[in-house]
Amino acid sequence: METDFLPPHLRKYVVEQHYEKYTPVDQAVWRYVLRQLKAFLSKHAHECYVEGLKKTGIDIERIPRIEDVSKKIQEFGWRALPVSGFIPPAAFMELQSLGVLPIASDMRTLDHLLYTPAPDIVHEAAGHAPILIHPEFSDYLRQYAQVAKKAIISKEDLDLYEAIRDLSDIKENPASTPEQVKAAEEHLDKVGKSISHISEASELSRMNWWTAEYGLIGELDNPKIFGAGLLSSVGESKWCLSQKVKKIPLTVDCIKTSYDITEPQPQLFVAKDFKTLVRVLDEMANQMAFRIGGLKGLNKAIEAQSVNTAELNSGLQISGQIVEAITDSNGALAYLRLQGPSQLSYQDHELPGHDQKYHAHGFGTPVGFLKAYPNQCPSTFTASQWAELNVVAGKETRLEFVSGVVVTGKVQSVLQKDGKTLVLALTDAKAEFNGRVLFAPEWGTFDMAVGSTVPSVFGGPADREAYGETTDFVAKRVPAPKYSNEELQRQSLYGQVRKIREDKFQGPALTDALEKVLTIHKTLMPTDWLLLMESLELVLSRHPESKLKKQIEDDLATLSKKDEKTHGLISDGLVLAGAL
């Protein structure tokens, strides 16, 4: 698998698909879901959906090989790579910004056939991939990813993400106990209730949910489906178009509406066309810290309690947990403080000697104009201007800022890039503001960042690869399911029915082969309806006068009385049973 083009910190999320792990039951679930989806969505999805299935290599009869999907979507400027279930939001967005569609290689269980909160190959491949063929939507998805990877994600977001992932993994694992599910649900509820503010990442997550995941497009009174969550859910794709779901014109205000991944959505947003998505995204981006910067952007980062980056107008990028933005008497930024491992970068590349090990205990710097030149950013000073201030290697200097911050010390070095001064290194240094000591001589070398404003604040470190692991980039694997002997027998029976179909058994030979399987099936798993449905499809198309026809129909009629969900699944299956 080709992953060399990815930054090293993203490669760890890519897994082998291991196609052989898909059981015959998995294949039957895929086949049922895709048959239902195509039948309904051919009429109710965006016009590019059916064409998209074909052009992206999505076959109704079998789970796709992700490498084959990748080859197909390269024609549209994308690649596909397999990942394991949920991956961190920041990683997902960075992959999309690189033109990579991450496809969760896991497959939903029969119990969650209609819908699963966990990412799976139905959702990623059959949901996301087909719409990528539309150039305007493809462009939106790339632009969204570029914006989203700049979003400030909070510690609370990360805790919630972990809780959602744990619950989804537990629910999809056949070996999980009811006690484990209950404990995970209670933990998610506790974490959700502790959320104190809505971060930029949360707002963008809402925008993604109401567009790429659960978006509708076209006329308000007769919209079409384009969101992957709807395109991959038999139940919700039908529910969403009913009068029970409120339809709202899509605006940037959609970010004010939260969602529950475990429940059908009571309202959905309708975009007039795909260009509307780009316009709304740009309106959202104009509200974000990476565009507004300043104290408002810094305060977003402080509230988040996570690793973020403040970029000065000199181009110097300061990454770490921003904990304080000290202001002067006019309310202007005077001094910036970070705690914990910090990093200095320029143009997204870490500066030599300024990694998180060197700045292990934090970073602090004045920001603003010097009294000597109150209208000129210090980063643009000439050598003679710096010399006037005694900023020359080996000399003592005293730098007084308009804000009132005063820095003194012996100049050790001056770091410049592209004609701009980025960092002054001072020994025996002291930084003070209104009697408060911000840096003391015994703390070591004072590396003072140079810049007068903070035009941008964005999520994560500027140079992720150099910074190393952050809490939002932790890689985990979905545990492989452990099958009981009964489940292995069940898989064997499904495998036999699949072989009968693929070997094109006809007439009496078909009936004889199926009868053997169904006899064992009725004894071992009398409540399993999907194998009966697959058998009925074969009988109706290849031996309609078979004695098995009435027997299977009667068994399905009995099973459909079990509950409303089973009744719906069987009824929908019967509608398509005669069309192999």
C-alpha positions as CSV (number, residue, x, y, z in Angstrom):
1,M,0.0,0.0,0.0
2,E,1.4,3.4,-1.0
3,T,1.6,5.7,1.9
4,D,5.0,7.4,1.3
5,F,3.2,10.6,0.1
6,L,1.7,11.0,3.6
7,P,3.4,13.0,6.4
8,P,4.8,10.4,8.9
9,H,2.4,11.4,11.7
10,L,-0.6,10.4,9.5
11,R,0.8,7.0,8.3
12,K,0.0,5.3,11.6
13,Y,-3.7,5.6,11.0
14,V,-3.5,3.6,7.8
15,V,-4.1,-0.1,8.2
16,E,-4.3,-3.1,5.8
17,Q,-7.8,-3.9,4.8
18,H,-7.3,-7.6,5.2
19,Y,-10.1,-8.5,2.9
20,E,-10.1,-12.1,4.1
21,K,-11.5,-10.9,7.5
22,Y,-14.9,-10.2,5.9
23,T,-17.2,-13.2,6.7
24,P,-20.0,-14.5,4.5
25,V,-22.4,-12.8,6.9
26,D,-20.6,-9.5,6.4
27,Q,-21.0,-10.0,2.6
28,A,-24.7,-10.7,3.0
29,V,-25.2,-7.6,5.1
30,W,-23.4,-5.5,2.6
31,R,-25.4,-7.0,-0.2
32,Y,-28.8,-6.4,1.5
33,V,-27.9,-2.8,2.5
34,L,-26.6,-1.9,-1.0
35,R,-29.6,-3.4,-2.8
36,Q,-32.0,-1.4,-0.6
37,L,-30.0,1.8,-0.9
38,K,-29.6,1.7,-4.6
39,A,-33.3,0.9,-5.1
40,F,-34.4,3.9,-3.0
41,L,-31.6,6.3,-3.8
42,S,-31.8,5.9,-7.5
43,K,-34.9,8.2,-7.2
44,H,-34.2,10.2,-4.1
45,A,-30.4,10.9,-4.1
46,H,-28.6,13.6,-6.0
47,E,-28.4,12.7,-9.7
48,C,-24.7,11.9,-9.6
49,Y,-25.2,9.1,-7.0
50,V,-26.0,6.1,-9.2
51,E,-23.3,7.2,-11.7
52,G,-20.9,7.6,-8.8
53,L,-21.4,4.1,-7.6
54,K,-20.4,2.8,-11.0
55,K,-17.5,5.2,-11.5
56,T,-16.0,4.6,-8.0
57,G,-16.2,0.8,-8.3
58,I,-18.9,0.1,-5.7
59,D,-20.3,-3.3,-6.5
60,I,-23.6,-4.3,-4.9
61,E,-22.7,-8.0,-4.7
62,R,-19.6,-7.7,-2.6
63,I,-17.7,-5.5,-0.2
64,P,-15.2,-3.4,-2.3
65,R,-11.5,-3.7,-2.1
66,I,-10.3,-0.2,-1.0
67,E,-7.3,-0.3,-3.3
68,D,-9.8,-0.7,-6.2
69,V,-11.9,2.2,-5.1
70,S,-8.7,4.3,-4.8
71,K,-7.7,3.6,-8.4
72,K,-11.2,4.7,-9.5
73,I,-11.4,7.9,-7.6
74,Q,-7.9,9.0,-8.6
75,E,-9.6,10.1,-11.8
76,F,-11.4,12.7,-9.7
77,G,-8.3,13.8,-7.8
78,W,-8.7,11.6,-4.8
79,R,-7.2,8.5,-3.2
80,A,-8.7,6.1,-0.7
81,L,-6.9,4.5,2.2
82,P,-8.2,2.0,4.8
83,V,-8.3,3.1,8.4
84,S,-9.5,1.4,11.6
85,G,-12.8,2.8,12.7
86,F,-12.8,6.3,14.3
87,I,-9.7,8.2,13.8
88,P,-9.1,11.6,15.5
89,P,-10.9,14.5,13.8
90,A,-7.7,16.4,13.2
91,A,-6.2,13.4,11.4
92,F,-9.3,12.8,9.4
93,M,-9.4,16.4,8.2
94,E,-5.7,16.6,7.4
95,L,-6.0,13.4,5.3
96,Q,-8.9,14.9,3.4
97,S,-7.0,18.2,2.9
98,L,-4.4,16.0,1.1
99,G,-7.0,14.5,-1.2
100,V,-7.3,11.2,0.8
101,L,-10.6,9.7,1.6
102,P,-10.1,7.6,4.8
103,I,-12.3,4.5,4.6
104,A,-13.1,2.6,7.8
105,S,-12.5,-1.0,6.7
106,D,-14.7,-2.4,9.4
107,M,-18.2,-3.8,8.6
108,R,-21.4,-3.2,10.5
109,T,-23.0,-6.2,12.1
110,L,-26.4,-7.7,11.2
111,D,-27.8,-6.3,14.4
112,H,-26.9,-2.8,13.3
113,L,-27.8,-3.3,9.6
114,L,-30.0,-0.2,9.3
115,Y,-27.5,2.2,11.0
116,T,-24.3,2.1,13.0
117,P,-22.8,5.1,14.9
118,A,-19.3,3.7,14.1
119,P,-17.7,4.4,10.8
120,D,-17.8,1.4,8.5
121,I,-17.1,0.5,4.9
122,V,-20.8,1.0,4.0
123,H,-20.7,4.6,5.2
124,E,-17.3,5.5,3.9
125,A,-17.3,3.7,0.5
126,A,-21.0,3.6,-0.5
127,G,-21.8,6.9,1.3
128,H,-18.8,9.3,0.6
129,A,-17.2,8.0,-2.5
130,P,-20.0,8.2,-5.1
131,I,-20.6,12.0,-4.5
132,L,-16.9,12.7,-5.0
133,I,-17.4,12.5,-8.7
134,H,-19.2,15.8,-8.6
135,P,-16.5,18.5,-9.1
136,E,-18.2,21.1,-7.0
137,F,-18.8,18.8,-4.1
138,S,-15.3,17.5,-4.3
139,D,-14.0,21.1,-4.2
140,Y,-16.1,21.8,-1.2
141,L,-14.8,18.8,0.7
142,R,-11.2,19.8,0.1
143,Q,-11.9,23.4,1.1
144,Y,-13.7,22.2,4.2
145,A,-10.8,20.0,5.2
146,Q,-8.3,22.9,4.8
147,V,-10.5,25.1,7.1
148,A,-11.2,22.3,9.6
149,K,-7.5,21.5,10.1
150,K,-7.0,25.1,11.3
151,A,-9.9,24.8,13.8
152,I,-9.1,25.0,17.5
153,I,-10.1,21.7,19.2
154,S,-10.6,21.7,22.9
155,K,-9.6,19.2,25.5
156,E,-13.3,18.6,26.1
157,D,-13.7,17.7,22.4
158,L,-10.9,15.1,22.7
159,D,-12.5,13.6,25.8
160,L,-15.9,13.4,24.0
161,Y,-14.3,11.9,20.9
162,E,-12.7,9.1,23.0
163,A,-16.0,8.4,24.8
164,I,-17.9,8.2,21.4
165,R,-15.2,5.9,19.9
166,D,-15.2,3.6,22.9
167,L,-19.0,3.2,22.9
168,S,-19.1,2.6,19.1
169,D,-16.3,0.0,19.3
170,I,-18.0,-1.8,22.2
171,K,-21.4,-1.8,20.5
172,E,-20.0,-3.3,17.3
173,N,-18.0,-6.0,19.1
174,P,-20.1,-9.2,19.3
175,A,-18.2,-10.2,22.4
176,S,-19.2,-7.1,24.4
177,T,-21.5,-7.6,27.4
178,P,-24.6,-5.5,28.2
179,E,-22.7,-4.3,31.3
180,Q,-19.8,-3.0,29.1
181,V,-22.3,-1.2,26.8
182,K,-24.1,0.4,29.7
183,A,-20.9,1.6,31.4
184,A,-19.7,3.1,28.1
185,E,-23.1,4.8,27.6
186,E,-23.0,6.3,31.1
187,H,-19.4,7.5,30.6
188,L,-20.4,9.2,27.3
189,D,-23.4,10.8,29.0
190,K,-21.1,12.1,31.8
191,V,-18.5,13.5,29.4
192,G,-21.2,15.1,27.2
193,K,-22.8,16.9,30.2
194,S,-19.4,18.3,31.3
195,I,-18.9,20.3,28.0
196,S,-18.5,23.9,29.1
197,H,-18.2,25.6,25.7
198,I,-18.6,25.0,22.0
199,S,-15.2,25.0,20.3
200,E,-14.4,25.9,16.7
201,A,-13.9,22.2,16.0
202,S,-17.3,21.4,17.4
203,E,-18.9,24.1,15.2
204,L,-17.1,22.7,12.1
205,S,-18.2,19.2,13.1
206,R,-21.8,20.5,13.1
207,M,-21.3,22.0,9.7
208,N,-19.8,18.7,8.4
209,W,-22.7,16.8,9.9
210,W,-25.4,19.0,8.3
211,T,-23.7,19.0,4.9
212,A,-21.3,16.1,4.0
213,E,-23.0,13.7,6.4
214,Y,-26.6,14.6,6.6
215,G,-27.0,17.1,3.8
216,L,-29.9,17.6,1.5
217,I,-29.8,19.6,-1.8
218,G,-32.2,21.3,-4.2
219,E,-35.7,22.6,-3.5
220,L,-36.9,22.9,0.1
221,D,-40.1,21.1,-0.6
222,N,-38.5,18.3,-2.7
223,P,-34.9,17.9,-1.8
224,K,-32.5,15.2,-2.9
225,I,-30.0,13.4,-0.6
226,F,-26.2,13.9,-0.8
227,G,-24.9,13.4,2.8
228,A,-23.0,10.1,3.3
229,G,-24.8,9.4,6.6
230,L,-28.1,9.3,4.7
231,L,-26.7,7.6,1.6
232,S,-25.4,4.7,3.8
233,S,-28.5,4.3,6.1
234,V,-31.5,2.5,4.7
235,G,-33.7,3.6,7.6
236,E,-32.6,7.3,7.7
237,S,-32.6,7.8,4.0
238,K,-36.3,7.0,4.0
239,W,-37.1,8.8,7.2
240,C,-35.3,12.0,6.2
241,L,-37.6,12.8,3.3
242,S,-40.8,12.4,5.3
243,Q,-42.9,15.2,6.7
244,K,-41.7,14.2,10.2
245,V,-38.3,15.8,9.5
246,K,-38.2,19.6,9.4
247,K,-36.3,21.0,6.3
248,I,-34.4,24.3,6.9
249,P,-32.5,26.3,4.3
250,L,-28.7,25.9,4.8
251,T,-27.0,29.0,6.3
252,V,-23.9,29.4,8.5
253,D,-26.3,29.3,11.5
254,C,-26.4,25.5,11.1
255,I,-23.4,25.5,13.4
256,K,-25.8,26.5,16.2
257,T,-27.7,23.3,15.9
258,S,-26.3,20.3,17.8
259,Y,-26.9,16.6,16.8
260,D,-27.1,13.2,18.4
261,I,-25.4,10.4,16.5
262,T,-27.5,7.8,18.2
263,E,-30.9,9.1,17.1
264,P,-32.6,10.0,13.8
265,Q,-32.4,13.8,13.1
266,P,-35.5,15.8,13.8
267,Q,-34.4,18.5,11.3
268,L,-32.1,18.7,8.3
269,F,-30.6,21.5,6.2
270,V,-31.1,22.0,2.5
271,A,-28.4,23.6,0.3
272,K,-29.7,25.1,-2.9
273,D,-26.7,23.7,-4.7
274,F,-23.1,22.6,-4.0
275,K,-21.8,26.2,-4.5
276,T,-23.9,27.2,-1.5
277,L,-21.8,24.8,0.6
278,V,-18.6,26.8,-0.3
279,R,-20.2,30.1,0.5
280,V,-21.5,29.0,3.9
281,L,-18.1,27.5,4.7
282,D,-16.4,30.8,3.9
283,E,-18.8,32.6,6.2
284,M,-17.9,30.2,8.9
285,A,-14.1,30.6,8.3
286,N,-14.4,34.4,8.6
287,Q,-15.5,33.8,12.3
288,M,-12.5,31.5,13.1
289,A,-9.3,32.4,15.0
290,F,-7.1,31.5,12.1
291,R,-8.6,34.5,10.2
292,I,-9.4,36.9,13.0
293,G,-6.4,36.4,15.2
294,G,-5.8,39.0,18.0
295,L,-7.1,38.7,21.5
296,K,-10.3,37.1,20.4
297,G,-8.4,34.3,18.6
298,L,-6.0,33.9,21.6
299,N,-8.9,33.7,24.1
300,K,-10.4,30.8,22.0
301,A,-7.1,29.0,22.3
302,I,-6.8,29.7,26.0
303,E,-10.3,28.4,26.6
304,A,-9.6,25.2,24.7
305,Q,-6.7,24.1,27.0
306,S,-5.1,22.2,24.1
307,V,-2.0,22.7,21.8
308,N,-2.5,25.6,19.4
309,T,-0.4,28.1,17.4
310,A,-0.2,31.8,17.6
311,E,1.3,33.3,14.4
312,L,2.9,36.7,14.7
313,N,2.9,39.2,11.8
314,S,6.6,38.5,11.4
315,G,5.7,35.0,10.4
316,L,7.0,33.4,13.5
317,Q,4.7,30.6,14.8
318,I,4.6,29.9,18.5
319,S,3.0,26.5,19.3
320,G,1.9,25.0,22.7
321,Q,-0.8,25.4,25.2
322,I,-1.5,29.1,25.3
323,V,-2.5,30.0,28.9
324,E,-2.4,33.8,29.1
325,A,-2.6,36.9,27.0
326,I,-1.5,39.8,29.1
327,T,-2.9,43.2,28.0
328,D,-1.8,46.8,28.6
329,S,-3.9,49.7,29.9
330,N,-5.4,50.2,26.5
331,G,-6.5,46.5,26.2
332,A,-3.9,45.7,23.6
333,L,-1.8,42.5,23.7
334,A,1.4,43.0,25.7
335,Y,2.7,39.6,26.5
336,L,2.0,36.0,25.6
337,R,2.5,33.0,27.9
338,L,2.4,29.3,27.0
339,Q,2.9,26.3,29.4
340,G,4.3,22.9,28.7
341,P,6.2,21.7,25.6
342,S,6.3,24.6,23.1
343,Q,7.7,25.0,19.6
344,L,8.9,27.9,17.4
345,S,8.4,27.6,13.6
346,Y,8.4,29.6,10.4
347,Q,6.3,28.7,7.4
348,D,5.1,25.5,9.2
349,H,8.7,24.3,9.7
350,E,10.2,24.1,13.1
351,L,13.2,26.4,13.7
352,P,16.4,24.5,14.6
353,G,17.0,24.6,18.3
354,H,13.5,25.6,19.1
355,D,11.8,22.2,19.6
356,Q,9.5,21.1,22.4
357,K,12.4,19.6,24.3
358,Y,14.3,22.9,24.4
359,H,11.1,24.7,25.3
360,A,9.9,21.9,27.5
361,H,8.5,24.1,30.3
362,G,6.7,26.7,28.2
363,F,7.4,29.9,26.4
364,G,6.8,33.6,27.0
365,T,7.3,36.7,24.9
366,P,6.3,40.4,24.6
367,V,4.3,41.2,21.6
368,G,4.0,44.8,20.3
369,F,5.9,47.9,19.3
370,L,9.0,49.4,20.9
371,K,8.9,52.9,22.2
372,A,11.9,53.8,20.0
373,Y,9.9,53.0,16.8
374,P,6.2,53.0,17.9
375,N,4.8,52.7,14.4
376,Q,7.2,50.0,13.0
377,C,7.1,46.3,13.6
378,P,10.4,45.3,15.2
379,S,10.7,42.3,12.8
380,T,11.3,44.8,10.0
381,F,14.1,46.7,11.8
382,T,17.3,47.2,9.8
383,A,20.7,46.3,11.3
384,S,21.4,49.9,12.1
385,Q,18.1,50.3,13.9
386,W,18.8,47.3,16.0
387,A,22.3,48.7,16.6
388,E,20.8,51.9,18.0
389,L,19.1,49.8,20.6
390,N,22.3,47.9,21.3
391,V,20.9,44.7,19.9
392,V,24.3,43.4,18.8
393,A,25.8,40.1,19.8
394,G,27.7,40.5,23.1
395,K,26.2,43.8,24.1
396,E,23.7,44.7,26.9
397,T,20.4,46.0,25.8
398,R,17.2,47.4,27.3
399,L,14.0,47.2,25.2
400,E,11.0,49.2,26.3
401,F,7.7,48.4,24.7
402,V,4.8,50.8,24.2
403,S,2.7,48.4,26.3
404,G,5.0,49.0,29.3
405,V,6.9,45.7,29.1
406,V,10.6,46.1,29.7
407,V,13.2,43.5,28.6
408,T,16.9,43.7,29.6
409,G,19.8,41.3,29.0
410,K,22.9,40.5,27.0
411,V,22.4,39.7,23.4
412,Q,23.5,36.2,22.5
413,S,22.1,35.9,19.0
414,V,19.7,37.3,16.5
415,L,17.7,34.9,14.3
416,Q,16.5,36.2,10.9
417,K,14.6,34.7,8.0
418,D,13.8,36.4,4.7
419,G,15.0,39.7,5.9
420,K,12.8,39.6,9.0
421,T,14.0,39.4,12.6
422,L,12.2,36.5,14.3
423,V,14.0,35.7,17.6
424,L,16.4,37.5,19.9
425,A,18.3,35.3,22.4
426,L,19.3,37.1,25.6
427,T,21.3,35.8,28.5
428,D,21.1,37.2,32.1
429,A,17.7,38.5,31.0
430,K,14.7,39.9,32.7
431,A,11.2,40.7,31.5
432,E,8.9,42.8,33.6
433,F,5.4,44.4,33.2
434,N,4.0,46.7,35.8
435,G,6.0,45.2,38.6
436,R,5.3,41.6,37.5
437,V,8.4,39.5,36.7
438,L,7.6,37.6,33.5
439,F,11.1,36.2,33.0
440,A,14.0,36.0,35.5
441,P,17.8,35.7,34.8
442,E,18.0,32.4,36.7
443,W,15.6,30.8,34.3
444,G,18.2,30.5,31.5
445,T,18.3,32.0,28.0
446,F,15.4,34.3,27.2
447,D,14.3,33.6,23.6
448,M,12.2,36.6,22.7
449,A,9.8,36.3,19.7
450,V,9.7,39.4,17.5
451,G,6.4,40.7,16.2
452,S,3.9,43.4,16.9
453,T,0.5,41.7,16.3
454,V,-1.0,38.2,16.2
455,P,-3.0,38.0,12.9
456,S,-3.7,34.3,13.2
457,V,-4.3,31.6,15.8
458,F,-4.9,28.1,14.7
459,G,-5.4,24.6,16.1
460,G,-2.5,22.2,16.7
461,P,1.3,22.8,16.4
462,A,2.6,24.5,13.2
463,D,5.0,21.6,12.5
464,R,3.0,18.5,13.6
465,E,5.6,16.1,12.4
466,A,8.4,17.8,14.4
467,Y,6.3,18.5,17.4
468,G,5.4,14.8,17.9
469,E,2.3,13.1,19.3
470,T,-0.4,15.3,20.6
471,T,-3.5,14.0,22.4
472,D,-5.7,14.6,19.3
473,F,-3.4,12.4,17.2
474,V,-3.4,9.2,19.2
475,A,-3.8,6.1,17.0
476,K,-5.9,3.2,18.1
477,R,-7.1,0.0,16.4
478,V,-10.6,-1.5,16.5
479,P,-10.2,-4.9,18.2
480,A,-10.8,-7.9,16.0
481,P,-14.1,-9.7,16.9
482,K,-13.9,-13.1,18.5
483,Y,-16.5,-15.5,17.1
484,S,-18.3,-18.3,19.0
485,N,-18.6,-21.8,17.5
486,E,-22.3,-21.0,16.8
487,E,-21.3,-17.9,14.9
488,L,-18.7,-19.8,12.9
489,Q,-21.4,-22.3,11.9
490,R,-23.6,-19.5,10.9
491,Q,-20.9,-18.0,8.7
492,S,-20.4,-21.4,7.1
493,L,-24.1,-21.6,6.1
494,Y,-24.0,-18.1,4.6
495,G,-20.9,-19.0,2.7
496,Q,-22.7,-22.0,1.2
497,V,-25.7,-19.9,0.0
498,R,-23.3,-17.4,-1.5
499,K,-21.5,-20.2,-3.3
500,I,-24.8,-21.5,-4.6
501,R,-25.6,-18.1,-6.0
502,E,-22.2,-17.5,-7.6
503,D,-22.0,-21.0,-9.0
504,K,-25.3,-20.3,-10.7
505,F,-27.3,-23.3,-9.4
506,Q,-30.7,-23.6,-11.2
507,G,-33.9,-25.6,-11.0
508,P,-34.1,-28.8,-8.9
509,A,-30.3,-28.7,-8.2
510,L,-30.8,-25.3,-6.6
511,T,-33.6,-26.6,-4.4
512,D,-31.6,-29.6,-3.3
513,A,-28.6,-27.5,-2.4
514,L,-30.6,-24.9,-0.5
515,E,-32.7,-27.5,1.3
516,K,-29.7,-29.0,3.0
517,V,-28.5,-25.6,4.2
518,L,-32.0,-24.4,5.4
519,T,-32.5,-27.6,7.4
520,I,-29.4,-27.0,9.4
521,H,-30.1,-23.3,9.6
522,K,-33.6,-23.7,11.1
523,T,-32.2,-25.9,13.8
524,L,-29.2,-23.8,14.7
525,M,-30.5,-20.2,14.2
526,P,-34.3,-20.2,13.8
527,T,-34.5,-16.4,14.3
528,D,-32.0,-15.5,11.5
529,W,-34.0,-13.9,8.7
530,L,-31.3,-12.7,6.3
531,L,-30.2,-16.1,5.1
532,L,-33.8,-17.0,4.4
533,M,-34.1,-13.8,2.4
534,E,-31.1,-14.6,0.3
535,S,-32.5,-18.1,-0.3
536,L,-35.8,-16.8,-1.4
537,E,-34.2,-14.5,-3.9
538,L,-32.5,-17.5,-5.5
539,V,-35.7,-19.6,-5.5
540,L,-37.8,-16.8,-7.1
541,S,-35.4,-16.1,-9.9
542,R,-34.0,-19.6,-10.6
543,H,-36.7,-22.1,-9.5
544,P,-40.0,-20.3,-8.8
545,E,-42.0,-23.6,-8.6
546,S,-39.7,-24.9,-5.9
547,K,-41.3,-26.5,-2.8
548,L,-39.1,-24.3,-0.8
549,K,-40.8,-21.1,-1.9
550,K,-43.8,-21.4,0.4
551,Q,-41.8,-22.8,3.3
552,I,-39.4,-19.8,3.2
553,E,-42.2,-17.3,2.8
554,D,-44.0,-18.8,5.8
555,D,-40.9,-18.7,7.9
556,L,-40.2,-15.1,7.0
557,A,-43.8,-14.2,7.8
558,T,-43.4,-15.7,11.2
559,L,-40.1,-13.9,11.9
560,S,-41.5,-10.6,10.7
561,K,-43.9,-10.6,13.8
562,K,-40.9,-10.5,16.1
563,D,-40.8,-6.7,16.3
564,E,-41.3,-3.6,14.2
565,K,-37.6,-3.4,13.1
566,T,-37.5,-7.0,11.9
567,H,-40.9,-6.6,10.1
568,G,-39.6,-3.6,8.2
569,L,-36.3,-5.3,7.2
570,I,-38.2,-8.4,5.9
571,S,-40.9,-6.3,4.2
572,D,-38.2,-4.2,2.4
573,G,-36.3,-7.4,1.4
574,L,-39.4,-9.0,0.0
575,V,-40.0,-6.0,-2.3
576,L,-36.7,-6.7,-4.1
577,A,-36.6,-10.5,-3.6
578,G,-37.7,-11.3,-7.2
579,A,-35.0,-9.1,-8.8
580,L,-31.6,-10.7,-8.6
